[in-house]
């Protein structure tokens, strides 16, 4: 299995981060096997485009909530990493932590 679980939707509270706020979070490496997707479908054309990140963030966006890591944005990047042929596929992602009470924690390096 590539991902921990395939989800459908975002079960965590709305965080409201803007692109600029995501960009302030330092990227870290996340194992694909630890991720829960928030979408069940993928646009295959977007996956195959070489410049699919040209207008977006170079790093995937992950929300940590209730002990799970939810892949909010970057499913195409994650699948590319999975298809690269490495045994323990890793993804460089920005991880935003949301506490169970809906409040955000200061983002920083996440220890795993």
Backbone as numpy.savetxt, mean C-alpha at the origin, in Angstrom:
# Nx Ny Nz CAx CAy CAz Cx Cy Cz
0.24 -17.80 -2.12 -0.60 -16.62 -2.12 0.29 -15.38 -2.12
-0.07 -14.41 -2.93 0.73 -13.20 -3.04 0.47 -12.26 -1.87
-0.81 -12.08 -1.52 -1.20 -11.16 -0.46 -1.73 -11.93 0.75
-1.73 -11.28 1.88 -2.30 -11.88 3.09 -3.78 -12.18 2.87
-4.46 -11.21 2.24 -5.89 -11.36 1.99 -6.29 -10.40 0.87
-7.29 -10.78 0.11 -7.85 -9.89 -0.91 -9.12 -9.30 -0.33
-9.11 -8.00 -0.13 -10.26 -7.32 0.43 -11.05 -6.59 -0.63
-12.13 -5.98 -0.22 -12.95 -5.20 -1.13 -13.46 -3.99 -0.36
-12.75 -2.89 -0.47 -13.11 -1.68 0.25 -12.12 -1.39 1.38
-12.31 -0.23 1.96 -11.43 0.23 3.03 -12.15 0.12 4.37
-11.78 -0.84 5.21 -12.48 -1.02 6.48 -12.07 -0.01 7.55
-10.99 0.69 7.34 -10.47 1.63 8.33 -11.16 2.99 8.18
-11.08 3.81 9.23 -11.70 5.15 9.17 -11.03 6.01 8.10
-11.78 6.92 7.54 -11.25 7.85 6.55 -10.13 8.69 7.18
-8.99 8.75 6.49 -7.86 9.50 7.05 -7.73 10.88 6.42
-8.20 11.08 5.21 -8.20 12.39 4.59 -6.84 12.93 4.18
-5.83 12.07 4.06 -4.50 12.56 3.67 -4.50 13.04 2.23
-3.84 14.15 2.01 -3.67 14.68 0.65 -2.41 14.05 0.06
-2.22 14.24 -1.23 -1.01 13.74 -1.89 0.24 14.33 -1.25
0.18 15.59 -0.90 1.32 16.26 -0.27 1.63 15.64 1.10
0.59 15.31 1.86 0.79 14.68 3.18 1.35 13.27 3.04
0.87 12.52 2.04 1.44 11.19 1.79 2.93 11.32 1.47
3.28 12.33 0.69 4.67 12.50 0.26 5.62 12.77 1.43
5.10 13.25 2.55 5.94 13.51 3.73 6.29 12.24 4.50
5.61 11.15 4.21 5.86 9.89 4.92 7.03 9.17 4.24
8.02 8.83 5.04 9.21 8.16 4.51 8.86 6.74 4.06
9.23 6.35 2.83 8.94 5.00 2.36 9.69 3.94 3.17
9.08 2.80 3.27 9.68 1.65 3.94 9.35 0.41 3.12
10.04 -0.68 3.38 9.78 -1.92 2.65 8.72 -2.73 3.39
7.77 -3.25 2.62 6.68 -4.04 3.17 6.60 -5.35 2.38
6.45 -6.46 3.09 6.28 -7.75 2.41 4.89 -7.83 1.80
4.81 -8.29 0.56 3.51 -8.44 -0.09 2.61 -9.39 0.69
3.22 -10.41 1.27 2.45 -11.41 2.02 1.81 -10.83 3.28
2.20 -9.61 3.68 1.61 -8.95 4.85 0.49 -7.99 4.49
0.24 -7.80 3.20 -0.72 -6.80 2.74 -2.12 -7.38 2.51
-3.11 -6.56 2.82 -4.51 -6.84 2.49 -4.90 -5.82 1.43
-5.40 -6.27 0.30 -5.79 -5.33 -0.75 -7.12 -4.67 -0.39
-7.35 -3.50 -0.95 -8.64 -2.82 -0.75 -9.46 -2.83 -2.04
-8.93 -3.48 -3.06 -9.65 -3.63 -4.33 -9.50 -5.07 -4.81
-10.55 -5.58 -5.39 -10.53 -6.93 -5.95 -10.14 -6.95 -7.42
-10.21 -5.82 -8.10 -9.95 -5.78 -9.53 -8.79 -4.85 -9.84
-8.21 -5.06 -11.00 -7.06 -4.28 -11.46 -7.24 -3.99 -12.94
-6.89 -2.79 -13.34 -6.89 -2.43 -14.74 -5.61 -2.99 -15.35
-5.74 -4.03 -16.17 -4.58 -4.70 -16.75 -3.74 -3.76 -17.58
-4.37 -2.83 -18.28 -3.62 -1.87 -19.09 -2.71 -1.02 -18.20
-3.21 -0.63 -17.04 -2.40 0.17 -16.10 -1.21 -0.65 -15.59
-1.43 -1.93 -15.36 -0.35 -2.81 -14.89 0.78 -2.89 -15.92
0.41 -2.94 -17.18 1.40 -3.16 -18.23 2.09 -1.88 -18.71
1.57 -0.72 -18.36 2.20 0.54 -18.76 3.54 0.72 -18.05
4.56 1.04 -18.80 5.88 1.24 -18.19 5.92 2.52 -17.38
5.17 3.54 -17.78 5.21 4.83 -17.10 3.96 5.06 -16.25
3.40 4.01 -15.67 2.14 4.14 -14.93 2.27 5.01 -13.68
3.47 5.24 -13.20 3.65 6.09 -12.03 4.09 7.50 -12.41
4.08 7.82 -13.69 4.57 9.11 -14.15 3.85 10.28 -13.47
2.54 10.19 -13.33 1.79 11.29 -12.75 1.45 11.08 -11.28
1.85 9.98 -10.71 1.51 9.69 -9.32 2.74 9.52 -8.46
2.51 9.05 -7.26 3.58 8.79 -6.31 4.36 7.56 -6.77
5.64 7.57 -6.58 6.46 6.41 -6.94 6.29 5.26 -5.97
5.71 5.54 -4.81 5.57 4.52 -3.78 4.09 4.22 -3.52
3.84 2.97 -3.18 2.47 2.56 -2.84 2.06 3.23 -1.53
0.76 3.32 -1.31 0.22 3.87 -0.07 -0.44 2.75 0.72
0.00 2.60 1.96 -0.48 1.54 2.84 -0.99 2.18 4.13
-2.13 1.68 4.61 -2.68 2.14 5.88 -2.60 0.99 6.86
-1.95 1.25 8.00 -1.88 0.25 9.06 -3.01 0.54 10.04
-3.88 -0.47 10.23 -5.03 -0.31 11.12 -5.37 -1.66 11.74
-5.50 -1.66 13.05 -5.86 -2.88 13.80 -4.95 -4.05 13.48
-3.67 -3.77 13.33 -2.68 -4.83 13.12 -2.56 -5.32 11.69
-3.36 -4.79 10.78 -3.26 -5.19 9.37 -2.74 -4.04 8.54
-2.11 -4.39 7.43 -1.59 -3.42 6.48 -2.45 -3.46 5.23
-3.16 -2.36 4.97 -4.08 -2.28 3.84 -3.44 -1.52 2.69
-3.37 -2.15 1.54 -2.81 -1.53 0.34 -3.89 -0.64 -0.27
-3.79 0.65 0.02 -4.81 1.61 -0.44 -4.58 2.03 -1.88
-3.33 2.24 -2.25 -3.00 2.67 -3.60 -1.69 2.01 -3.99
-1.64 1.45 -5.19 -0.40 0.83 -5.65 -0.54 -0.65 -5.95
-1.76 -1.11 -6.19 -1.97 -2.54 -6.49 -1.16 -2.96 -7.70
-1.09 -2.10 -8.71 -0.30 -2.44 -9.90 1.19 -2.57 -9.57
1.69 -1.73 -8.67 3.11 -1.84 -8.26 3.35 -3.14 -7.52
2.40 -3.49 -6.65 2.53 -4.72 -5.87 2.53 -5.94 -6.77
1.66 -5.97 -7.75 1.63 -7.11 -8.66 2.89 -7.18 -9.52
3.41 -6.04 -9.91 4.69 -6.05 -10.63 5.79 -6.66 -9.77
5.81 -6.29 -8.49 6.81 -6.85 -7.58 6.62 -8.36 -7.44
5.37 -8.80 -7.38 5.09 -10.24 -7.26 5.52 -10.99 -8.50
5.34 -10.39 -9.66 5.68 -11.05 -10.92 7.17 -10.99 -11.25
7.92 -10.24 -10.47 9.35 -10.07 -10.75 10.15 -11.35 -10.52
9.55 -12.33 -9.85 10.21 -13.62 -9.70 10.99 -13.80 -8.42
11.00 -12.82 -7.53 11.71 -12.97 -6.27 10.83 -13.74 -5.28
11.44 -14.59 -4.51 10.70 -15.44 -3.58 9.91 -14.67 -2.53
10.56 -13.78 -1.81 9.91 -13.01 -0.76 9.75 -11.58 -1.26
8.72 -11.36 -2.06 8.55 -10.06 -2.73 8.32 -8.94 -1.74
9.01 -7.84 -1.97 8.89 -6.64 -1.14 8.41 -5.48 -1.99
7.75 -4.56 -1.33 7.23 -3.37 -1.99 7.65 -2.16 -1.18
8.14 -1.14 -1.85 8.45 0.12 -1.17 7.15 0.91 -1.06
6.77 1.27 0.15 5.49 1.93 0.37 5.59 2.97 1.47
4.69 3.91 1.41 4.51 4.88 2.48 3.43 4.30 3.39
3.73 4.14 4.67 2.79 3.51 5.60 2.26 4.57 6.57
0.95 4.75 6.55 0.27 5.68 7.45 -0.46 4.85 8.51
-0.24 5.18 9.79 -0.82 4.43 10.89 -2.07 5.15 11.39
-3.18 4.42 11.44 -4.43 4.94 12.00 -4.76 4.10 13.22
-4.94 4.76 14.35 -5.28 4.04 15.58 -6.71 3.54 15.51
-7.03 2.60 16.35 -8.36 2.01 16.38 -9.44 3.04 16.70
-9.07 4.10 17.41 -10.06 5.13 17.75 -10.23 6.16 16.63
-9.56 5.91 15.48 -9.70 6.80 14.34 -8.69 7.92 14.29
-7.91 8.10 15.34 -6.90 9.15 15.35 -5.65 8.67 14.63
-4.92 9.60 14.06 -3.68 9.23 13.38 -2.51 9.29 14.36
-1.56 8.41 14.12 -0.31 8.44 14.87 0.73 9.10 14.00
1.75 9.69 14.61 2.83 10.26 13.80 3.42 9.17 12.92
3.57 9.46 11.64 4.13 8.49 10.72 5.64 8.53 10.79
6.21 7.41 10.62 7.65 7.30 10.65 8.01 5.88 10.28
9.24 5.50 10.50 9.62 4.13 10.17 8.76 3.16 10.98
8.22 2.20 10.30 7.38 1.20 10.94 8.21 -0.06 11.14
8.31 -0.51 12.37 9.08 -1.71 12.62 8.19 -2.92 12.40
8.73 -3.94 11.79 7.97 -5.17 11.50 8.71 -6.35 12.07
